[in-house]
Amino acid sequence: MELASVVETVTTISVILLMISASRDDFRTREVSDMHWAAIGIIGLTGHLFTSHLTGNLSFTMAASLLAGALFLLSVLVESERISLTAGLLSLTIAIVSLLIADGNAMATGCSISVLYCCLFVVGFYTGLIRGGADAKCLMAIALAFPVYPDFGSSLFSDVPAILKTLFPPAVATLFLGSILSVVGCAVYCTYMNLQNQGLIRGFYRGYMMPAVMVPISFAWPAENIVGGERVRCGIPADEDVEEICDRYRENGIYEMYVTPMMPFVVPLTAALVFVLVFGNPLFIL
């Protein structure tokens, strides 16, 4: 086995092991240390640059865009409450410039697009499209670690045009497949919880009933509120509003409420990443 293949394999296995560790923490506590994302970004980025150097594919635009992405990820990890505007603008600028001057170099173009997606994942978090901060950081780290698809000779989609592989890198495929797995997992879990309680109810595939007093200390969000003395379905509330909603229930003499589970999204993302790295992007089936 060539040295480049060894490096690529070791890098991939290391990232997967870190993802499994992050999944375990997310499943147990719904919290994941930022050290996981820092390690994935550093190991993946270093491994990719080294492999590209060994295969003769390393270019200035590739290195520049990946380092810009690394800076952006670092700014998010250091400032969890807000993104460093300077780091964000610098990353976007370098990525866009690299994309414009890639001059047909597929790998350089892929790295630039990967960094652009890296920034979009954070925008998705701040606009509510991606619920958890850990989820956004996870996708950013994956985007840096795998700006292009590794070649393990088992891809089901090897005949897919290169432009599609460039436009839809592993991080995008992981988000797509992970979202599907999460929705299916949520539906199965909610159905099971309803069957364990009083049977199937309206919206049984999205939530279940729980004592209001237990909600603040459980891995669940209120999926309904009391407005004008009546129970109404609502979207997922902010964390700081959960206690207030539960108190409102108790004040109205209602002791059970409809909730939706806090799904550990890193778990399906890990399963999706393994599938994508081994078999390729399921989006290419469509």
C-alpha positions in Angstrom: 0.0 0.0 0.0 1.4 3.4 -0.9 2.2 5.9 1.8 -0.6 8.3 0.6 -3.2 5.5 1.0 -1.9 4.7 4.4 -2.1 8.4 5.5 -5.6 8.7 4.1 -6.8 5.5 5.8 -5.3 6.4 9.2 -6.8 9.9 8.9 -10.2 8.5 8.1 -10.2 5.9 10.9 -9.0 8.6 13.4 -11.8 11.0 12.4 -14.4 8.2 12.7 -13.2 7.2 16.1 -13.5 10.8 17.3 -17.0 11.0 15.8 -17.9 7.8 17.7 -16.6 9.4 20.9 -18.6 12.6 20.2 -21.7 10.5 19.5 -21.3 8.7 22.9 -21.2 12.0 24.7 -24.1 13.5 22.7 -26.2 10.4 23.5 -25.4 10.4 27.2 -25.5 14.2 28.0 -26.6 16.0 24.8 -23.4 17.9 25.1 -20.1 17.5 23.2 -16.8 19.0 24.1 -15.3 21.3 21.4 -12.1 19.3 21.7 -13.7 16.7 19.4 -14.2 19.2 16.6 -10.8 20.8 17.0 -9.2 17.4 16.8 -11.2 16.3 13.8 -10.4 19.5 12.0 -6.7 19.4 12.8 -6.2 15.7 12.0 -8.4 15.7 8.9 -6.9 18.9 7.5 -3.3 17.8 8.2 -3.9 14.3 6.7 -5.5 15.8 3.6 -2.7 18.3 3.0 -0.1 15.6 3.5 -1.8 13.1 1.2 -2.2 15.9 -1.5 1.5 16.6 -1.1 2.4 12.9 -1.6 0.2 12.6 -4.7 1.4 15.8 -6.2 -2.1 17.5 -6.0 -1.2 20.1 -3.4 -1.6 23.7 -4.6 -1.5 27.1 -3.1 -5.2 27.7 -3.6 -6.1 24.4 -1.9 -3.8 25.2 1.1 -5.1 28.8 1.4 -8.7 27.8 1.4 -8.3 25.0 3.9 -6.3 27.2 6.2 -9.0 29.9 5.9 -11.6 27.3 7.0 -9.4 26.2 9.9 -9.3 29.9 11.0 -13.0 30.1 10.8 -13.6 26.9 12.8 -11.1 28.2 15.4 -13.0 31.4 15.7 -16.3 29.5 16.3 -14.7 27.2 18.9 -13.1 30.1 20.8 -16.1 32.4 20.7 -19.1 30.1 21.3 -21.5 33.0 21.7 -20.7 34.9 18.6 -18.5 34.4 15.5 -15.4 36.5 15.1 -16.4 38.8 12.3 -12.9 39.3 11.1 -12.2 35.6 11.0 -15.4 34.9 9.2 -14.9 37.6 6.5 -11.3 36.6 6.0 -12.3 32.9 5.6 -15.1 33.8 3.1 -12.8 36.1 1.2 -9.9 33.6 0.9 -12.3 30.8 -0.1 -14.0 32.9 -2.8 -10.7 34.2 -4.2 -9.3 30.6 -4.2 -12.5 29.4 -6.0 -12.0 32.1 -8.7 -8.4 31.3 -9.3 -8.6 27.5 -9.0 -8.3 27.3 -12.8 -9.9 24.0 -13.3 -8.0 22.2 -10.4 -10.8 20.0 -9.1 -9.2 19.5 -5.7 -8.5 23.2 -5.1 -12.1 24.0 -6.2 -13.4 21.3 -3.9 -11.5 22.7 -0.9 -12.8 26.2 -1.6 -16.4 25.1 -1.9 -16.0 23.0 1.3 -14.9 26.2 3.2 -17.9 28.0 1.8 -20.2 25.3 3.1 -18.3 25.5 6.4 -19.5 29.1 6.7 -23.0 28.2 5.6 -23.3 25.6 8.4 -22.7 28.4 11.0 -25.2 30.6 9.2 -27.7 27.7 9.4 -27.1 27.5 13.2 -27.7 31.2 13.8 -30.8 31.2 11.6 -32.2 28.1 13.3 -31.9 25.7 10.4 -29.4 23.7 12.3 -30.6 23.4 15.9 -27.5 22.6 17.9 -24.2 24.5 18.1 -22.3 21.1 18.4 -24.1 20.0 15.2 -22.8 23.0 13.2 -19.3 22.6 14.6 -19.4 18.9 13.7 -20.3 19.7 10.1 -17.7 22.4 9.9 -15.0 19.9 11.1 -16.1 17.3 8.6 -16.0 19.9 5.8 -12.4 20.6 6.7 -11.4 17.0 7.3 -12.9 15.8 4.0 -13.1 18.6 1.4 -13.1 15.8 -1.3 -14.2 12.2 -1.2 -11.5 9.7 -0.2 -10.8 6.9 -2.6 -11.2 3.5 -1.0 -12.2 1.7 -4.2 -15.7 0.9 -2.9 -17.8 3.9 -4.0 -21.2 3.0 -5.5 -21.1 6.2 -7.4 -17.7 6.2 -9.1 -19.2 7.2 -12.4 -20.7 10.4 -11.1 -19.4 13.5 -12.9 -16.6 15.2 -11.0 -18.5 18.6 -10.9 -21.2 17.0 -8.8 -18.7 15.5 -6.3 -17.2 19.0 -6.0 -20.5 20.8 -5.5 -21.8 18.3 -3.0 -18.8 17.4 -0.8 -18.9 14.8 2.1 -20.1 17.3 4.7 -23.2 18.0 2.6 -23.9 14.3 2.0 -23.5 13.7 5.7 -26.0 16.4 6.6 -28.5 15.1 4.0 -28.3 11.4 5.1 -27.9 12.3 8.8 -31.1 14.4 8.7 -33.1 11.5 7.2 -31.7 9.0 9.8 -32.6 11.5 12.6 -36.2 12.0 11.4 -36.7 8.2 11.1 -35.1 7.6 14.5 -37.3 10.3 16.1 -40.4 8.7 14.6 -39.5 5.2 15.8 -38.6 6.5 19.3 -41.8 8.6 19.6 -44.0 5.7 18.4 -42.4 3.4 21.0 -42.9 5.9 23.8 -46.5 6.4 22.9 -47.1 2.6 22.8 -45.5 2.4 26.2 -47.8 5.0 27.6 -51.5 5.4 26.6 -51.2 4.4 22.9 -50.9 6.3 19.7 -52.0 9.9 19.8 -52.3 12.7 17.3 -48.7 13.5 16.2 -47.4 10.2 17.7 -44.5 10.1 15.3 -43.2 13.6 16.4 -43.8 13.5 20.2 -45.3 11.9 23.3 -46.9 12.9 26.6 -44.7 13.5 29.7 -45.3 14.9 33.2 -44.7 18.6 33.0 -42.5 18.5 36.1 -40.1 16.1 34.4 -39.6 18.1 31.2 -36.9 20.6 32.4 -34.7 17.7 33.6 -35.4 15.4 30.6 -34.0 15.3 27.1 -37.2 16.7 25.7 -38.6 20.0 24.6 -42.2 21.2 25.1 -44.0 20.9 21.9 -47.1 22.7 23.1 -47.9 25.8 25.2 -50.8 27.4 27.0 -52.2 30.4 25.2 -55.4 32.1 26.5 -56.0 29.2 28.8 -55.9 26.6 25.9 -53.3 24.1 25.0 -51.8 24.7 21.5 -49.0 23.1 19.6 -45.9 25.2 19.2 -42.4 25.0 17.8 -39.3 24.1 19.8 -38.9 26.9 22.4 -35.6 28.5 23.5 -33.9 26.7 26.4 -34.5 29.6 28.8 -38.3 29.4 28.1 -38.8 25.7 29.0 -39.2 26.3 32.7 -41.7 29.1 32.2 -43.8 26.9 29.9 -43.8 24.1 32.4 -44.8 26.4 35.3 -47.7 27.7 33.2 -49.0 24.2 32.9 -48.8 23.6 36.6 -50.5 26.9 37.4 -53.4 25.8 35.1 -53.7 22.5 36.9 -52.4 20.5 33.9 -49.8 18.0 34.8 -49.0 16.3 31.4 -47.7 17.9 28.3 -46.9 16.9 24.7 -43.1 17.0 24.2 -40.6 16.2 21.4 -37.3 14.4 22.1 -33.9 16.1 21.9 -32.4 13.8 19.3 -28.6 13.4 19.7 -28.0 14.5 16.1 -24.2 13.7 16.2 -25.2 10.0 16.4 -26.9 9.9 13.0 -24.3 12.2 11.6 -21.6 9.7 12.5 -23.5 6.8 10.9 -24.1 9.0 7.8 -20.4 10.0 7.6 -19.3 6.3 7.7 -21.7 5.5 4.9 -20.6 8.5 2.8 -16.9 7.7 3.2 -17.3 4.1 2.3 -20.0 4.1 -0.3 -20.3 7.7 -1.5 -23.0 10.4 -1.6 -26.6 9.0 -1.6 -27.7 12.3 -3.2 -26.2 11.0 -6.5 -28.9 8.3 -6.6 -31.6 11.0 -7.2 
